[in-house]
Amino acid sequence: MYQEIDADADNDRGNAYKALQNYQKAIENYNQALRLNPNLAIAYDNRGFVYESLQNPQCAIDDHTQAFRLNPNSSDRSTSGNE
């Protein structure tokens, strides 16, 4: 349970860094979130949006695909990157 809470906090920090356009720190925080909870689909999606911003389409596709595999029925899926 604590790892899930920590993973959510790392995901939130990643979002804050993404908003500041500090993409390297954002990726670091999403990576940490995924180490703690490898099933956190939103962290894959968020990291994918960062990869899009960095013009790295293959990594973006890989992350968005993994997010979809983990949560194919999500009604929250969007292209805004603000999750």
PDB file of N, CA, C and O in Angstrom, chain B, residues numbered from 101:
ATOM      1  N   MET B 101       0.812  -1.193   0.000  1.00  0.00           N
ATOM      2  CA  MET B 101       0.000   0.000   0.000  1.00  0.00           C
ATOM      3  C   MET B 101       0.860   1.263   0.000  1.00  0.00           C
ATOM      4  O   MET B 101       0.584   2.203  -0.745  1.00  0.00           O
ATOM      5  N   TYR B 102       1.900   1.285   0.834  1.00  0.00           N
ATOM      6  CA  TYR B 102       2.745   2.477   0.886  1.00  0.00           C
ATOM      7  C   TYR B 102       3.469   2.710  -0.426  1.00  0.00           C
ATOM      8  O   TYR B 102       3.661   3.854  -0.838  1.00  0.00           O
ATOM      9  N   GLN B 103       3.873   1.627  -1.088  1.00  0.00           N
ATOM     10  CA  GLN B 103       4.544   1.785  -2.374  1.00  0.00           C
ATOM     11  C   GLN B 103       3.612   2.421  -3.398  1.00  0.00           C
ATOM     12  O   GLN B 103       4.048   3.225  -4.222  1.00  0.00           O
ATOM     13  N   GLU B 104       2.318   2.060  -3.348  1.00  0.00           N
ATOM     14  CA  GLU B 104       1.356   2.659  -4.272  1.00  0.00           C
ATOM     15  C   GLU B 104       1.199   4.148  -4.002  1.00  0.00           C
ATOM     16  O   GLU B 104       1.096   4.942  -4.937  1.00  0.00           O
ATOM     17  N   ILE B 105       1.179   4.528  -2.735  1.00  0.00           N
ATOM     18  CA  ILE B 105       1.066   5.945  -2.379  1.00  0.00           C
ATOM     19  C   ILE B 105       2.313   6.689  -2.838  1.00  0.00           C
ATOM     20  O   ILE B 105       2.222   7.777  -3.407  1.00  0.00           O
ATOM     21  N   ASP B 106       3.486   6.093  -2.586  1.00  0.00           N
ATOM     22  CA  ASP B 106       4.733   6.711  -3.031  1.00  0.00           C
ATOM     23  C   ASP B 106       4.781   6.813  -4.549  1.00  0.00           C
ATOM     24  O   ASP B 106       5.255   7.814  -5.088  1.00  0.00           O
ATOM     25  N   ALA B 107       4.295   5.788  -5.243  1.00  0.00           N
ATOM     26  CA  ALA B 107       4.279   5.810  -6.712  1.00  0.00           C
ATOM     27  C   ALA B 107       3.387   6.942  -7.206  1.00  0.00           C
ATOM     28  O   ALA B 107       3.740   7.645  -8.153  1.00  0.00           O
ATOM     29  N   ASP B 108       2.241   7.118  -6.571  1.00  0.00           N
ATOM     30  CA  ASP B 108       1.356   8.225  -6.955  1.00  0.00           C
ATOM     31  C   ASP B 108       2.033   9.569  -6.711  1.00  0.00           C
ATOM     32  O   ASP B 108       1.896  10.491  -7.516  1.00  0.00           O
ATOM     33  N   ALA B 109       2.757   9.683  -5.610  1.00  0.00           N
ATOM     34  CA  ALA B 109       3.459  10.936  -5.308  1.00  0.00           C
ATOM     35  C   ALA B 109       4.551  11.196  -6.347  1.00  0.00           C
ATOM     36  O   ALA B 109       4.724  12.330  -6.795  1.00  0.00           O
ATOM     37  N   ASP B 110       5.281  10.161  -6.727  1.00  0.00           N
ATOM     38  CA  ASP B 110       6.303  10.329  -7.764  1.00  0.00           C
ATOM     39  C   ASP B 110       5.670  10.719  -9.092  1.00  0.00           C
ATOM     40  O   ASP B 110       6.211  11.553  -9.817  1.00  0.00           O
ATOM     41  N   ASN B 111       4.531  10.123  -9.413  1.00  0.00           N
ATOM     42  CA  ASN B 111       3.818  10.491 -10.638  1.00  0.00           C
ATOM     43  C   ASN B 111       3.406  11.969 -10.579  1.00  0.00           C
ATOM     44  O   ASN B 111       3.553  12.697 -11.560  1.00  0.00           O
ATOM     45  N   ASP B 112       2.898  12.399  -9.441  1.00  0.00           N
ATOM     46  CA  ASP B 112       2.496  13.803  -9.287  1.00  0.00           C
ATOM     47  C   ASP B 112       3.694  14.744  -9.419  1.00  0.00           C
ATOM     48  O   ASP B 112       3.590  15.802 -10.040  1.00  0.00           O
ATOM     49  N   ARG B 113       4.832  14.358  -8.832  1.00  0.00           N
ATOM     50  CA  ARG B 113       6.043  15.177  -8.980  1.00  0.00           C
ATOM     51  C   ARG B 113       6.481  15.229 -10.440  1.00  0.00           C
ATOM     52  O   ARG B 113       6.908  16.272 -10.936  1.00  0.00           O
ATOM     53  N   GLY B 114       6.369  14.103 -11.110  1.00  0.00           N
ATOM     54  CA  GLY B 114       6.679  14.087 -12.539  1.00  0.00           C
ATOM     55  C   GLY B 114       5.802  15.064 -13.303  1.00  0.00           C
ATOM     56  O   GLY B 114       6.282  15.762 -14.196  1.00  0.00           O
ATOM     57  N   ASN B 115       4.527  15.120 -12.962  1.00  0.00           N
ATOM     58  CA  ASN B 115       3.619  16.067 -13.606  1.00  0.00           C
ATOM     59  C   ASN B 115       4.036  17.510 -13.347  1.00  0.00           C
ATOM     60  O   ASN B 115       3.957  18.357 -14.236  1.00  0.00           O
ATOM     61  N   ALA B 116       4.478  17.780 -12.125  1.00  0.00           N
ATOM     62  CA  ALA B 116       4.921  19.142 -11.795  1.00  0.00           C
ATOM     63  C   ALA B 116       6.159  19.511 -12.611  1.00  0.00           C
ATOM     64  O   ALA B 116       6.239  20.611 -13.158  1.00  0.00           O
ATOM     65  N   TYR B 117       7.113  18.601 -12.693  1.00  0.00           N
ATOM     66  CA  TYR B 117       8.309  18.871 -13.505  1.00  0.00           C
ATOM     67  C   TYR B 117       7.957  19.005 -14.986  1.00  0.00           C
ATOM     68  O   TYR B 117       8.532  19.830 -15.696  1.00  0.00           O
ATOM     69  N   LYS B 118       7.006  18.186 -15.445  1.00  0.00           N
ATOM     70  CA  LYS B 118       6.579  18.286 -16.839  1.00  0.00           C
ATOM     71  C   LYS B 118       5.987  19.670 -17.105  1.00  0.00           C
ATOM     72  O   LYS B 118       6.259  20.272 -18.144  1.00  0.00           O
ATOM     73  N   ALA B 119       5.184  20.172 -16.177  1.00  0.00           N
ATOM     74  CA  ALA B 119       4.579  21.500 -16.336  1.00  0.00           C
ATOM     75  C   ALA B 119       5.644  22.592 -16.387  1.00  0.00           C
ATOM     76  O   ALA B 119       5.465  23.615 -17.047  1.00  0.00           O
ATOM     77  N   LEU B 120       6.751  22.363 -15.686  1.00  0.00           N
ATOM     78  CA  LEU B 120       7.868  23.316 -15.696  1.00  0.00           C
ATOM     79  C   LEU B 120       8.803  23.084 -16.883  1.00  0.00           C
ATOM     80  O   LEU B 120       9.805  23.782 -17.035  1.00  0.00           O
ATOM     81  N   GLN B 121       8.477  22.123 -17.705  1.00  0.00           N
ATOM     82  CA  GLN B 121       9.278  21.719 -18.858  1.00  0.00           C
ATOM     83  C   GLN B 121      10.674  21.219 -18.458  1.00  0.00           C
ATOM     84  O   GLN B 121      11.626  21.312 -19.232  1.00  0.00           O
ATOM     85  N   ASN B 122      10.770  20.697 -17.253  1.00  0.00           N
ATOM     86  CA  ASN B 122      11.994  20.046 -16.804  1.00  0.00           C
ATOM     87  C   ASN B 122      11.806  18.550 -17.072  1.00  0.00           C
ATOM     88  O   ASN B 122      11.521  17.762 -16.170  1.00  0.00           O
ATOM     89  N   TYR B 123      11.976  18.194 -18.339  1.00  0.00           N
ATOM     90  CA  TYR B 123      11.591  16.865 -18.788  1.00  0.00           C
ATOM     91  C   TYR B 123      12.465  15.759 -18.208  1.00  0.00           C
ATOM     92  O   TYR B 123      11.974  14.658 -17.957  1.00  0.00           O
ATOM     93  N   GLN B 124      13.739  16.028 -17.991  1.00  0.00           N
ATOM     94  CA  GLN B 124      14.604  14.995 -17.420  1.00  0.00           C
ATOM     95  C   GLN B 124      14.151  14.626 -16.005  1.00  0.00           C
ATOM     96  O   GLN B 124      14.085  13.446 -15.661  1.00  0.00           O
ATOM     97  N   LYS B 125      13.844  15.627 -15.193  1.00  0.00           N
ATOM     98  CA  LYS B 125      13.365  15.351 -13.827  1.00  0.00           C
ATOM     99  C   LYS B 125      11.997  14.674 -13.873  1.00  0.00           C
ATOM    100  O   LYS B 125      11.702  13.811 -13.046  1.00  0.00           O
ATOM    101  N   ALA B 126      11.170  15.059 -14.829  1.00  0.00           N
ATOM    102  CA  ALA B 126       9.857  14.417 -14.974  1.00  0.00           C
ATOM    103  C   ALA B 126      10.045  12.927 -15.256  1.00  0.00           C
ATOM    104  O   ALA B 126       9.407  12.087 -14.622  1.00  0.00           O
ATOM    105  N   ILE B 127      10.915  12.606 -16.201  1.00  0.00           N
ATOM    106  CA  ILE B 127      11.160  11.202 -16.542  1.00  0.00           C
ATOM    107  C   ILE B 127      11.702  10.450 -15.337  1.00  0.00           C
ATOM    108  O   ILE B 127      11.286   9.322 -15.076  1.00  0.00           O
ATOM    109  N   GLU B 128      12.619  11.055 -14.604  1.00  0.00           N
ATOM    110  CA  GLU B 128      13.166  10.407 -13.406  1.00  0.00           C
ATOM    111  C   GLU B 128      12.063  10.054 -12.415  1.00  0.00           C
ATOM    112  O   GLU B 128      12.057   8.963 -11.845  1.00  0.00           O
ATOM    113  N   ASN B 129      11.134  10.981 -12.215  1.00  0.00           N
ATOM    114  CA  ASN B 129      10.048  10.719 -11.265  1.00  0.00           C
ATOM    115  C   ASN B 129       9.073   9.676 -11.791  1.00  0.00           C
ATOM    116  O   ASN B 129       8.603   8.838 -11.020  1.00  0.00           O
ATOM    117  N   TYR B 130       8.757   9.704 -13.083  1.00  0.00           N
ATOM    118  CA  TYR B 130       7.902   8.652 -13.638  1.00  0.00           C
ATOM    119  C   TYR B 130       8.587   7.301 -13.554  1.00  0.00           C
ATOM    120  O   TYR B 130       7.936   6.297 -13.264  1.00  0.00           O
ATOM    121  N   ASN B 131       9.895   7.257 -13.804  1.00  0.00           N
ATOM    122  CA  ASN B 131      10.640   6.003 -13.683  1.00  0.00           C
ATOM    123  C   ASN B 131      10.553   5.461 -12.263  1.00  0.00           C
ATOM    124  O   ASN B 131      10.345   4.264 -12.062  1.00  0.00           O
ATOM    125  N   GLN B 132      10.710   6.337 -11.284  1.00  0.00           N
ATOM    126  CA  GLN B 132      10.622   5.908  -9.885  1.00  0.00           C
ATOM    127  C   GLN B 132       9.219   5.408  -9.563  1.00  0.00           C
ATOM    128  O   GLN B 132       9.065   4.400  -8.874  1.00  0.00           O
ATOM    129  N   ALA B 133       8.206   6.096 -10.047  1.00  0.00           N
ATOM    130  CA  ALA B 133       6.830   5.646  -9.831  1.00  0.00           C
ATOM    131  C   ALA B 133       6.630   4.245 -10.393  1.00  0.00           C
ATOM    132  O   ALA B 133       5.971   3.410  -9.774  1.00  0.00           O
ATOM    133  N   LEU B 134       7.196   3.993 -11.559  1.00  0.00           N
ATOM    134  CA  LEU B 134       7.032   2.692 -12.196  1.00  0.00           C
ATOM    135  C   LEU B 134       7.872   1.610 -11.539  1.00  0.00           C
ATOM    136  O   LEU B 134       7.510   0.435 -11.590  1.00  0.00           O
ATOM    137  N   ARG B 135       8.987   1.983 -10.923  1.00  0.00           N
ATOM    138  CA  ARG B 135       9.752   1.000 -10.137  1.00  0.00           C
ATOM    139  C   ARG B 135       8.930   0.553  -8.928  1.00  0.00           C
ATOM    140  O   ARG B 135       8.938  -0.621  -8.557  1.00  0.00           O
ATOM    141  N   LEU B 136       8.228   1.501  -8.324  1.00  0.00           N
ATOM    142  CA  LEU B 136       7.421   1.186  -7.142  1.00  0.00           C
ATOM    143  C   LEU B 136       6.125   0.473  -7.501  1.00  0.00           C
ATOM    144  O   LEU B 136       5.659  -0.395  -6.764  1.00  0.00           O
ATOM    145  N   ASN B 137       5.548   0.846  -8.639  1.00  0.00           N
ATOM    146  CA  ASN B 137       4.291   0.241  -9.063  1.00  0.00           C
ATOM    147  C   ASN B 137       4.303   0.078 -10.586  1.00  0.00           C
ATOM    148  O   ASN B 137       3.867   0.972 -11.311  1.00  0.00           O
ATOM    149  N   PRO B 138       4.799  -1.053 -11.063  1.00  0.00           N
ATOM    150  CA  PRO B 138       4.910  -1.260 -12.507  1.00  0.00           C
ATOM    151  C   PRO B 138       3.565  -1.346 -13.231  1.00  0.00           C
ATOM    152  O   PRO B 138       3.532  -1.419 -14.459  1.00  0.00           O
ATOM    153  N   ASN B 139       2.475  -1.339 -12.498  1.00  0.00           N
ATOM    154  CA  ASN B 139       1.137  -1.388 -13.092  1.00  0.00           C
ATOM    155  C   ASN B 139       0.446  -0.029 -13.101  1.00  0.00           C
ATOM    156  O   ASN B 139      -0.757   0.049 -13.350  1.00  0.00           O
ATOM    157  N   LEU B 140       1.183   1.033 -12.835  1.00  0.00           N
ATOM    158  CA  LEU B 140       0.605   2.379 -12.789  1.00  0.00           C
ATOM    159  C   LEU B 140       0.518   2.936 -14.209  1.00  0.00           C
ATOM    160  O   LEU B 140       1.423   3.622 -14.685  1.00  0.00           O
ATOM    161  N   ALA B 141      -0.580   2.627 -14.863  1.00  0.00           N
ATOM    162  CA  ALA B 141      -0.753   2.975 -16.279  1.00  0.00           C
ATOM    163  C   ALA B 141      -0.581   4.468 -16.534  1.00  0.00           C
ATOM    164  O   ALA B 141       0.009   4.858 -17.542  1.00  0.00           O
ATOM    165  N   ILE B 142      -1.076   5.286 -15.655  1.00  0.00           N
ATOM    166  CA  ILE B 142      -1.023   6.737 -15.875  1.00  0.00           C
ATOM    167  C   ILE B 142       0.417   7.241 -15.923  1.00  0.00           C
ATOM    168  O   ILE B 142       0.707   8.208 -16.627  1.00  0.00           O
ATOM    169  N   ALA B 143       1.319   6.602 -15.186  1.00  0.00           N
ATOM    170  CA  ALA B 143       2.723   7.018 -15.222  1.00  0.00           C
ATOM    171  C   ALA B 143       3.332   6.705 -16.593  1.00  0.00           C
ATOM    172  O   ALA B 143       4.143   7.476 -17.107  1.00  0.00           O
ATOM    173  N   TYR B 144       2.938   5.572 -17.180  1.00  0.00           N
ATOM    174  CA  TYR B 144       3.396   5.282 -18.542  1.00  0.00           C
ATOM    175  C   TYR B 144       2.864   6.326 -19.515  1.00  0.00           C
ATOM    176  O   TYR B 144       3.604   6.833 -20.358  1.00  0.00           O
ATOM    177  N   ASP B 145       1.578   6.644 -19.394  1.00  0.00           N
ATOM    178  CA  ASP B 145       0.998   7.653 -20.281  1.00  0.00           C
ATOM    179  C   ASP B 145       1.698   9.000 -20.113  1.00  0.00           C
ATOM    180  O   ASP B 145       2.056   9.647 -21.096  1.00  0.00           O
ATOM    181  N   ASN B 146       1.890   9.415 -18.867  1.00  0.00           N
ATOM    182  CA  ASN B 146       2.518  10.714 -18.619  1.00  0.00           C
ATOM    183  C   ASN B 146       3.950  10.751 -19.147  1.00  0.00           C
ATOM    184  O   ASN B 146       4.371  11.739 -19.749  1.00  0.00           O
ATOM    185  N   ARG B 147       4.688   9.678 -18.920  1.00  0.00           N
ATOM    186  CA  ARG B 147       6.049   9.637 -19.444  1.00  0.00           C
ATOM    187  C   ARG B 147       6.023   9.662 -20.971  1.00  0.00           C
ATOM    188  O   ARG B 147       6.893  10.265 -21.600  1.00  0.00           O
ATOM    189  N   GLY B 148       5.035   9.013 -21.557  1.00  0.00           N
ATOM    190  CA  GLY B 148       4.872   9.059 -23.003  1.00  0.00           C
ATOM    191  C   GLY B 148       4.666  10.470 -23.519  1.00  0.00           C
ATOM    192  O   GLY B 148       5.208  10.838 -24.561  1.00  0.00           O
ATOM    193  N   PHE B 149       3.886  11.265 -22.797  1.00  0.00           N
ATOM    194  CA  PHE B 149       3.684  12.657 -23.202  1.00  0.00           C
ATOM    195  C   PHE B 149       4.988  13.450 -23.142  1.00  0.00           C
ATOM    196  O   PHE B 149       5.233  14.313 -23.985  1.00  0.00           O
ATOM    197  N   VAL B 150       5.821  13.157 -22.144  1.00  0.00           N
ATOM    198  CA  VAL B 150       7.124  13.821 -22.062  1.00  0.00           C
ATOM    199  C   VAL B 150       7.983  13.415 -23.256  1.00  0.00           C
ATOM    200  O   VAL B 150       8.632  14.259 -23.873  1.00  0.00           O
ATOM    201  N   TYR B 151       7.985  12.131 -23.578  1.00  0.00           N
ATOM    202  CA  TYR B 151       8.752  11.685 -24.743  1.00  0.00           C
ATOM    203  C   TYR B 151       8.253  12.355 -26.021  1.00  0.00           C
ATOM    204  O   TYR B 151       9.046  12.656 -26.913  1.00  0.00           O
ATOM    205  N   GLU B 152       6.951  12.587 -26.112  1.00  0.00           N
ATOM    206  CA  GLU B 152       6.432  13.326 -27.264  1.00  0.00           C
ATOM    207  C   GLU B 152       7.035  14.728 -27.305  1.00  0.00           C
ATOM    208  O   GLU B 152       7.455  15.200 -28.362  1.00  0.00           O
ATOM    209  N   SER B 153       7.075  15.385 -26.156  1.00  0.00           N
ATOM    210  CA  SER B 153       7.643  16.737 -26.081  1.00  0.00           C
ATOM    211  C   SER B 153       9.114  16.751 -26.457  1.00  0.00           C
ATOM    212  O   SER B 153       9.621  17.741 -26.984  1.00  0.00           O
ATOM    213  N   LEU B 154       9.796  15.645 -26.184  1.00  0.00           N
ATOM    214  CA  LEU B 154      11.221  15.532 -26.498  1.00  0.00           C
ATOM    215  C   LEU B 154      11.461  15.009 -27.916  1.00  0.00           C
ATOM    216  O   LEU B 154      12.596  14.713 -28.288  1.00  0.00           O
ATOM    217  N   GLN B 155      10.396  14.897 -28.697  1.00  0.00           N
ATOM    218  CA  GLN B 155      10.515  14.415 -30.077  1.00  0.00           C
ATOM    219  C   GLN B 155      11.092  13.005 -30.137  1.00  0.00           C
ATOM    220  O   GLN B 155      11.910  12.693 -31.003  1.00  0.00           O
ATOM    221  N   ASN B 156      10.662  12.165 -29.215  1.00  0.00           N
ATOM    222  CA  ASN B 156      11.104  10.775 -29.176  1.00  0.00           C
ATOM    223  C   ASN B 156       9.870   9.884 -29.390  1.00  0.00           C
ATOM    224  O   ASN B 156       9.339   9.316 -28.436  1.00  0.00           O
ATOM    225  N   PRO B 157       9.420   9.768 -30.641  1.00  0.00           N
ATOM    226  CA  PRO B 157       8.145   9.088 -30.886  1.00  0.00           C
ATOM    227  C   PRO B 157       8.134   7.608 -30.533  1.00  0.00           C
ATOM    228  O   PRO B 157       7.102   7.102 -30.093  1.00  0.00           O
ATOM    229  N   GLN B 158       9.237   6.900 -30.707  1.00  0.00           N
ATOM    230  CA  GLN B 158       9.202   5.463 -30.412  1.00  0.00           C
ATOM    231  C   GLN B 158       9.002   5.214 -28.921  1.00  0.00           C
ATOM    232  O   GLN B 158       8.215   4.347 -28.541  1.00  0.00           O
ATOM    233  N   CYS B 159       9.703   5.962 -28.075  1.00  0.00           N
ATOM    234  CA  CYS B 159       9.512   5.805 -26.624  1.00  0.00           C
ATOM    235  C   CYS B 159       8.093   6.209 -26.228  1.00  0.00           C
ATOM    236  O   CYS B 159       7.480   5.579 -25.366  1.00  0.00           O
ATOM    237  N   ALA B 160       7.576   7.261 -26.862  1.00  0.00           N
ATOM    238  CA  ALA B 160       6.208   7.696 -26.575  1.00  0.00           C
ATOM    239  C   ALA B 160       5.207   6.599 -26.932  1.00  0.00           C
ATOM    240  O   ALA B 160       4.308   6.291 -26.150  1.00  0.00           O
ATOM    241  N   ILE B 161       5.367   6.019 -28.103  1.00  0.00           N
ATOM    242  CA  ILE B 161       4.460   4.946 -28.535  1.00  0.00           C
ATOM    243  C   ILE B 161       4.561   3.754 -27.590  1.00  0.00           C
ATOM    244  O   ILE B 161       3.546   3.177 -27.201  1.00  0.00           O
ATOM    245  N   ASP B 162       5.775   3.390 -27.225  1.00  0.00           N
ATOM    246  CA  ASP B 162       5.968   2.261 -26.309  1.00  0.00           C
ATOM    247  C   ASP B 162       5.251   2.493 -24.985  1.00  0.00           C
ATOM    248  O   ASP B 162       4.566   1.605 -24.478  1.00  0.00           O
ATOM    249  N   ASP B 163       5.413   3.698 -24.426  1.00  0.00           N
ATOM    250  CA  ASP B 163       4.780   3.994 -23.135  1.00  0.00           C
ATOM    251  C   ASP B 163       3.260   4.056 -23.248  1.00  0.00           C
ATOM    252  O   ASP B 163       2.561   3.516 -22.390  1.00  0.00           O
ATOM    253  N   HIS B 164       2.742   4.693 -24.274  1.00  0.00           N
ATOM    254  CA  HIS B 164       1.286   4.766 -24.431  1.00  0.00           C
ATOM    255  C   HIS B 164       0.699   3.377 -24.676  1.00  0.00           C
ATOM    256  O   HIS B 164      -0.397   3.071 -24.207  1.00  0.00           O
ATOM    257  N   THR B 165       1.426   2.545 -25.405  1.00  0.00           N
ATOM    258  CA  THR B 165       0.965   1.175 -25.644  1.00  0.00           C
ATOM    259  C   THR B 165       0.908   0.396 -24.337  1.00  0.00           C
ATOM    260  O   THR B 165      -0.059  -0.321 -24.078  1.00  0.00           O
ATOM    261  N   GLN B 166       1.948   0.536 -23.510  1.00  0.00           N
ATOM    262  CA  GLN B 166       1.954  -0.162 -22.223  1.00  0.00           C
ATOM    263  C   GLN B 166       0.829   0.345 -21.328  1.00  0.00           C
ATOM    264  O   GLN B 166       0.191  -0.449 -20.637  1.00  0.00           O
ATOM    265  N   ALA B 167       0.580   1.629 -21.326  1.00  0.00           N
ATOM    266  CA  ALA B 167      -0.527   2.183 -20.536  1.00  0.00           C
ATOM    267  C   ALA B 167      -1.845   1.573 -20.988  1.00  0.00           C
ATOM    268  O   ALA B 167      -2.679   1.206 -20.160  1.00  0.00           O
ATOM    269  N   PHE B 168      -2.034   1.465 -22.296  1.00  0.00           N
ATOM    270  CA  PHE B 168      -3.267   0.885 -22.828  1.00  0.00           C
ATOM    271  C   PHE B 168      -3.389  -0.590 -22.458  1.00  0.00           C
ATOM    272  O   PHE B 168      -4.478  -1.061 -22.129  1.00  0.00           O
ATOM    273  N   ARG B 169      -2.280  -1.315 -22.511  1.00  0.00           N
ATOM    274  CA  ARG B 169      -2.307  -2.737 -22.118  1.00  0.00           C
ATOM    275  C   ARG B 169      -2.743  -2.893 -20.666  1.00  0.00           C
ATOM    276  O   ARG B 169      -3.509  -3.797 -20.332  1.00  0.00           O
ATOM    277  N   LEU B 170      -2.256  -2.016 -19.818  1.00  0.00           N
ATOM    278  CA  LEU B 170      -2.579  -2.099 -18.393  1.00  0.00           C
ATOM    279  C   LEU B 170      -3.994  -1.638 -18.085  1.00  0.00           C
ATOM    280  O   LEU B 170      -4.620  -2.116 -17.139  1.00  0.00           O
ATOM    281  N   ASN B 171      -4.493  -0.709 -18.888  1.00  0.00           N
ATOM    282  CA  ASN B 171      -5.806  -0.128 -18.585  1.00  0.00           C
ATOM    283  C   ASN B 171      -6.560   0.168 -19.883  1.00  0.00           C
ATOM    284  O   ASN B 171      -6.759   1.333 -20.225  1.00  0.00           O
ATOM    285  N   PRO B 172      -6.981  -0.871 -20.608  1.00  0.00           N
ATOM    286  CA  PRO B 172      -7.606  -0.652 -21.922  1.00  0.00           C
ATOM    287  C   PRO B 172      -8.983  -0.024 -21.868  1.00  0.00           C
ATOM    288  O   PRO B 172      -9.442   0.532 -22.865  1.00  0.00           O
ATOM    289  N   ASN B 173      -9.644  -0.096 -20.743  1.00  0.00           N
ATOM    290  CA  ASN B 173     -11.012   0.411 -20.641  1.00  0.00           C
ATOM    291  C   ASN B 173     -11.101   1.775 -19.994  1.00  0.00           C
ATOM    292  O   ASN B 173     -12.195   2.244 -19.676  1.00  0.00           O
ATOM    293  N   SER B 174      -9.980   2.409 -19.799  1.00  0.00           N
ATOM    294  CA  SER B 174      -9.983   3.707 -19.127  1.00  0.00           C
ATOM    295  C   SER B 174     -10.741   4.737 -19.953  1.00  0.00           C
ATOM    296  O   SER B 174     -10.507   4.880 -21.153  1.00  0.00           O
ATOM    297  N   SER B 175     -11.630   5.435 -19.313  1.00  0.00           N
ATOM    298  CA  SER B 175     -12.345   6.522 -19.981  1.00  0.00           C
ATOM    299  C   SER B 175     -11.582   7.828 -19.838  1.00  0.00           C
ATOM    300  O   SER B 175     -11.993   8.854 -20.380  1.00  0.00           O
ATOM    301  N   ASP B 176     -10.470   7.794 -19.108  1.00  0.00           N
ATOM    302  CA  ASP B 176      -9.681   9.004 -18.864  1.00  0.00           C
ATOM    303  C   ASP B 176      -8.633   9.245 -19.947  1.00  0.00           C
ATOM    304  O   ASP B 176      -7.956  10.273 -19.928  1.00  0.00           O
ATOM    305  N   ARG B 177      -8.490   8.334 -20.870  1.00  0.00           N
ATOM    306  CA  ARG B 177      -7.426   8.446 -21.884  1.00  0.00           C
ATOM    307  C   ARG B 177      -7.642   9.696 -22.714  1.00  0.00           C
ATOM    308  O   ARG B 177      -8.738   9.953 -23.213  1.00  0.00           O
ATOM    309  N   SER B 178      -6.597  10.450 -22.847  1.00  0.00           N
ATOM    310  CA  SER B 178      -6.656  11.684 -23.640  1.00  0.00           C
ATOM    311  C   SER B 178      -5.280  11.959 -24.213  1.00  0.00           C
ATOM    312  O   SER B 178      -4.327  11.228 -23.946  1.00  0.00           O
ATOM    313  N   THR B 179      -5.184  12.997 -24.988  1.00  0.00           N
ATOM    314  CA  THR B 179      -3.882  13.388 -25.519  1.00  0.00           C
ATOM    315  C   THR B 179      -3.391  14.674 -24.868  1.00  0.00           C
ATOM    316  O   THR B 179      -2.462  15.313 -25.363  1.00  0.00           O
ATOM    317  N   SER B 180      -4.010  15.045 -23.768  1.00  0.00           N
ATOM    318  CA  SER B 180      -3.647  16.312 -23.126  1.00  0.00           C
ATOM    319  C   SER B 180      -2.393  16.191 -22.284  1.00  0.00           C
ATOM    320  O   SER B 180      -1.664  17.171 -22.130  1.00  0.00           O
ATOM    321  N   GLY B 181      -2.122  15.025 -21.739  1.00  0.00           N
ATOM    322  CA  GLY B 181      -0.949  14.858 -20.911  1.00  0.00           C
ATOM    323  C   GLY B 181      -1.073  15.500 -19.550  1.00  0.00           C
ATOM    324  O   GLY B 181      -0.061  15.798 -18.915  1.00  0.00           O
ATOM    325  N   ASN B 182      -2.281  15.719 -19.090  1.00  0.00           N
ATOM    326  CA  ASN B 182      -2.486  16.412 -17.802  1.00  0.00           C
ATOM    327  C   ASN B 182      -3.077  15.499 -16.757  1.00  0.00           C
ATOM    328  O   ASN B 182      -3.899  15.937 -15.952  1.00  0.00           O
ATOM    329  N   GLU B 183      -2.684  14.253 -16.746  1.00  0.00           N
ATOM    330  CA  GLU B 183      -3.221  13.343 -15.752  1.00  0.00           C
ATOM    331  C   GLU B 183      -2.380  13.344 -14.513  1.00  0.00           C
ATOM    332  O   GLU B 183      -2.686  12.628 -13.559  1.00  0.00           O
TER     333      GLU B 183
END
